[in-house]
């Protein structure tokens, strides 16, 4: 069987000592590791070809545009898919309901090599990430995460984070980052969660992305004694809380994404303890996952 290889890896191979064949072999090994991760009827894998990528884009459209009222381009609306140029060259992590052979969750994964070969990271449209781009170890950008409404359970998040832990281990990733969204574009309505993140989870200065000056919103909206920390934590979306569970830290400032009808924060995660924190949180052991 011919395994799918993102086209950019051929270009990456030319820039490095690793031939495309070796990169493909590594990717196949990652797929094999991911195949061992299941919860009930849910399985996880990397996209293997056009049909898988299209399924992820269609899920993103349903969640971002139909459900969350993002503003699609005319072409997106016609195709009922959320897409951009990076979709063609990155890895798409998929959660699949095996009883229906349907993609019900997805995450987009972009390594530094892929970003360099394709004009940079997506996050750079909202944040100055020079401190991450020049980080001496391997880095990974996470993005375009969504889960079908019917499957927004702890099990699906377990699969996604266990799969990410497998991926970062295989590729030697030391630092992960990406934009996480809070619903809505009114900072005043989000002041509780934004203030909590600022006061309790701010990234170290040398690893702290800074919102671009033209787009930056202050996240220091309330003093610590002006809110209840537990209430503030509970107000955050599941994706943001997922980052916090694995040690995620906040960049400087927030950014309104008018197209997606959200307010974005940049989260940074050191991967040295991701697996341990993840396994401890969900009390999972071994290679695979079960409902037990």
C-alpha positions as CSV (number, residue, x, y, z in Angstrom):
1,X,0.0,0.0,0.0
2,X,1.3,3.5,-0.9
3,X,1.1,5.7,2.2
4,X,0.2,9.3,2.0
5,X,3.1,11.8,2.4
6,X,2.4,15.5,2.7
7,X,3.9,17.0,-0.5
8,X,6.1,19.5,1.4
9,X,8.1,16.7,2.9
10,X,9.9,16.2,-0.4
11,X,11.0,19.8,-0.2
12,X,11.9,19.4,3.5
13,X,14.0,16.4,2.5
14,X,16.0,18.5,0.1
15,X,16.8,20.9,2.9
16,X,17.9,18.3,5.3
17,X,19.9,15.1,5.6
18,X,16.7,13.0,5.7
19,X,15.4,11.6,2.4
20,X,11.7,11.6,1.7
21,X,11.6,7.8,2.0
22,X,13.0,8.0,5.6
23,X,10.5,10.7,6.5
24,X,7.7,8.5,5.1
25,X,8.9,5.5,7.2
26,X,8.9,7.6,10.3
27,X,5.3,8.7,9.6
28,X,4.2,5.1,9.1
29,X,5.6,4.2,12.5
30,X,3.7,7.1,14.0
31,X,0.5,5.8,12.4
32,X,1.2,2.3,13.8
33,X,1.6,3.8,17.3
34,X,-1.6,5.8,16.9
35,X,-3.5,2.7,15.8
36,X,-3.1,1.3,19.3
37,X,-4.9,4.3,20.9
38,X,-8.7,3.7,21.1
39,X,-11.6,4.4,23.4
40,X,-14.6,2.2,22.6
41,X,-15.5,2.9,19.0
42,X,-13.3,5.9,18.7
43,X,-9.9,5.6,17.1
44,X,-7.2,8.1,16.1
45,X,-4.9,8.5,13.1
46,X,-3.1,10.9,10.8
47,X,-4.9,11.9,7.6
48,X,-3.9,9.5,4.8
49,X,-4.9,11.3,1.6
50,X,-7.3,13.7,0.1
51,X,-10.5,12.1,1.4
52,X,-9.3,12.4,5.0
53,X,-8.3,16.0,4.6
54,X,-11.6,16.9,3.0
55,X,-13.5,15.2,5.9
56,X,-11.5,17.2,8.4
57,X,-12.2,20.4,6.5
58,X,-15.9,19.6,6.4
59,X,-16.0,19.0,10.1
60,X,-14.3,22.3,10.7
61,X,-16.8,24.1,8.5
62,X,-19.7,22.6,10.5
63,X,-18.2,23.6,13.8
64,X,-16.7,27.0,12.9
65,X,-19.2,28.4,10.4
66,X,-22.5,26.6,10.9
67,X,-22.3,26.4,14.7
68,X,-20.0,29.3,15.8
69,X,-21.1,31.7,13.0
70,X,-17.7,32.3,11.5
71,X,-17.7,34.2,8.2
72,X,-16.7,31.9,5.2
73,X,-15.3,33.1,1.9
74,X,-17.6,32.5,-1.0
75,X,-15.5,29.4,-2.1
76,X,-15.7,28.0,1.4
77,X,-19.5,28.4,1.5
78,X,-19.8,26.8,-1.9
79,X,-17.7,23.8,-0.9
80,X,-18.9,23.7,2.7
81,X,-15.3,23.3,3.8
82,X,-12.9,25.3,5.9
83,X,-9.5,25.4,4.2
84,X,-6.2,27.3,3.6
85,X,-2.9,26.7,2.0
86,X,-1.4,25.0,5.1
87,X,-3.9,22.2,4.9
88,X,-2.1,20.8,1.9
89,X,1.3,20.4,3.6
90,X,0.6,19.8,7.3
91,X,-0.4,16.7,9.3
92,X,-4.1,16.4,10.2
93,X,-4.8,14.4,13.4
94,X,-8.2,12.8,13.2
95,X,-10.5,11.1,15.7
96,X,-12.7,8.7,13.9
97,X,-16.0,6.9,14.9
98,X,-15.2,3.5,13.5
99,X,-18.9,2.4,13.5
100,X,-19.7,5.2,11.0
101,X,-16.2,5.7,9.5
102,X,-16.7,9.4,10.3
103,X,-14.2,12.0,11.3
104,X,-15.5,13.5,14.6
105,X,-12.5,15.4,15.8
106,X,-9.4,17.0,14.3
107,X,-6.2,18.9,15.1
108,X,-3.8,20.5,12.6
109,X,0.0,19.9,13.3
110,X,2.7,22.0,11.7
111,X,6.4,21.4,12.4
112,X,9.1,24.1,12.0
113,X,10.4,22.5,8.7
114,X,6.9,22.6,7.2
115,X,6.4,26.2,8.3
116,X,9.8,27.4,6.9
117,X,9.0,25.8,3.6
118,X,5.6,27.4,3.4
119,X,5.9,31.0,4.5
120,X,5.8,30.6,8.3
121,X,3.4,29.5,11.1
122,X,-0.3,30.4,11.1
123,X,0.1,32.0,14.6
124,X,2.4,34.6,13.2
125,X,-0.6,36.4,11.7
126,X,-1.7,37.3,15.2
127,X,1.4,37.1,17.4
128,X,5.1,37.9,17.3
129,X,6.4,34.4,17.8
130,X,10.1,35.1,17.1
131,X,11.0,33.7,20.6
132,X,9.4,30.4,19.5
133,X,10.7,30.4,15.9
134,X,14.3,30.7,17.2
135,X,13.8,28.2,20.0
136,X,16.8,25.8,19.8
137,X,14.7,22.6,20.1
138,X,12.0,21.2,17.8
139,X,8.7,23.1,17.9
140,X,5.2,22.2,16.8
141,X,2.2,24.5,16.1
142,X,-1.3,23.2,17.0
143,X,-4.3,24.6,15.4
144,X,-7.8,24.3,13.8
145,X,-8.9,22.1,16.6
146,X,-12.6,21.1,16.8
147,X,-14.8,18.2,17.8
148,X,-18.3,17.4,16.5
149,X,-21.0,18.5,19.0
150,X,-22.1,14.9,19.6
151,X,-18.6,13.8,20.6
152,X,-17.6,16.6,23.0
153,X,-16.7,14.3,25.8
154,X,-13.7,13.6,28.0
155,X,-13.0,10.5,25.9
156,X,-12.5,12.4,22.7
157,X,-10.2,14.9,24.4
158,X,-8.3,12.0,25.9
159,X,-7.7,10.6,22.4
160,X,-6.6,13.9,21.0
161,X,-4.1,14.6,23.7
162,X,-2.7,11.0,23.9
163,X,-2.2,11.2,20.1
164,X,-0.4,14.5,20.4
165,X,1.8,13.1,23.1
166,X,2.6,10.2,20.8
167,X,3.4,12.5,17.9
168,X,5.7,14.9,19.9
169,X,7.6,11.9,21.2
170,X,8.1,10.4,17.8
171,X,9.4,13.7,16.3
172,X,11.4,14.9,19.3
173,X,9.2,18.0,19.8
174,X,10.3,20.1,22.8
175,X,7.8,23.0,22.6
176,X,4.2,23.2,21.3
177,X,2.2,26.4,20.7
178,X,-0.9,27.6,19.0
179,X,-3.9,29.9,19.2
180,X,-6.8,28.8,21.4
181,X,-10.2,30.5,21.0
182,X,-12.6,32.0,23.5
183,X,-16.1,32.4,21.9
184,X,-17.1,36.0,21.1
185,X,-15.4,39.2,20.3
186,X,-16.3,41.4,23.3
187,X,-13.3,41.4,25.7
188,X,-15.5,42.8,28.5
189,X,-17.6,39.6,28.4
190,X,-14.5,37.5,28.5
191,X,-12.7,39.5,31.2
192,X,-13.1,36.8,33.8
193,X,-11.3,34.0,31.9
194,X,-8.7,36.4,30.3
195,X,-7.7,37.9,33.7
196,X,-7.4,34.4,35.2
197,X,-5.1,33.3,32.4
198,X,-3.0,36.4,32.7
199,X,-2.5,36.2,36.5
200,X,-2.1,32.4,36.9
201,X,-0.7,31.0,33.7
202,X,1.5,33.7,32.0
203,X,4.4,32.1,30.0
204,X,8.0,32.7,30.9
205,X,9.3,35.9,29.3
206,X,11.8,34.2,27.0
207,X,9.0,31.9,25.7
208,X,6.1,34.4,25.6
209,X,4.6,35.3,22.2
210,X,3.4,38.9,22.1
211,X,0.2,39.9,20.2
212,X,0.9,42.1,17.3
213,X,0.6,45.8,18.3
214,X,-2.1,46.5,15.7
215,X,-4.3,43.7,17.1
216,X,-3.4,43.4,20.7
217,X,-6.0,43.4,23.5
218,X,-5.1,43.6,27.1
219,X,-5.8,40.4,29.2
220,X,-5.1,42.1,32.5
221,X,-8.7,43.3,32.9
222,X,-9.4,42.4,36.5
223,X,-7.2,42.3,39.6
224,X,-6.8,38.9,41.3
225,X,-9.0,40.0,44.2
226,X,-11.8,41.0,41.9
227,X,-12.8,37.5,40.7
228,X,-13.1,33.9,42.0
229,X,-10.4,31.8,40.5
230,X,-12.4,28.6,40.4
231,X,-15.3,30.4,38.7
232,X,-12.9,31.9,36.2
233,X,-11.3,28.5,35.4
234,X,-14.8,27.0,34.8
235,X,-15.7,29.8,32.4
236,X,-12.9,28.8,30.0
237,X,-13.6,26.6,26.9
238,X,-12.6,22.9,27.1
239,X,-9.7,23.4,24.6
240,X,-8.1,26.1,26.8
241,X,-8.5,24.0,29.9
242,X,-7.0,21.1,28.0
243,X,-3.9,23.2,27.4
244,X,-3.7,24.2,31.1
245,X,-3.9,20.5,32.2
246,X,-0.7,19.8,30.3
247,X,1.1,22.8,31.6
248,X,0.1,25.4,29.0
249,X,1.1,29.0,29.5
250,X,-0.3,32.2,28.1
251,X,1.3,34.6,25.6
252,X,1.1,38.4,26.1
253,X,-2.2,39.8,25.0
254,X,-5.3,38.5,23.2
255,X,-6.4,39.0,19.6
256,X,-9.9,39.3,18.1
257,X,-10.4,37.1,15.1
258,X,-13.4,38.7,13.3
259,X,-13.7,36.0,10.7
260,X,-14.1,33.2,13.3
261,X,-16.1,35.3,15.8
262,X,-13.6,34.5,18.6
263,X,-11.0,36.1,20.8
264,X,-7.7,34.2,20.5
265,X,-5.0,33.6,23.1
266,X,-1.6,32.0,22.3
267,X,-0.8,29.0,24.4
268,X,2.7,27.6,24.9
269,X,3.4,24.1,26.2
270,X,6.7,22.5,27.1
271,X,6.5,18.8,26.1
272,X,9.0,17.4,28.6
273,X,6.2,16.6,31.0
274,X,3.1,16.5,28.7
275,X,2.9,12.7,28.6
276,X,3.3,12.4,32.4
277,X,0.7,15.2,33.1
278,X,-1.7,13.8,30.6
279,X,-1.5,10.2,31.9
280,X,-1.8,11.3,35.5
281,X,-4.8,13.5,34.8
282,X,-6.7,10.8,33.0
283,X,-5.3,7.9,34.9
284,X,-4.3,6.0,31.7
285,X,-1.4,3.6,31.4
286,X,0.2,1.5,28.8
287,X,0.2,1.9,25.1
288,X,-3.5,2.0,24.4
289,X,-6.5,3.5,26.1
290,X,-9.7,1.8,27.3
291,X,-13.0,2.9,28.8
292,X,-12.0,1.4,32.2
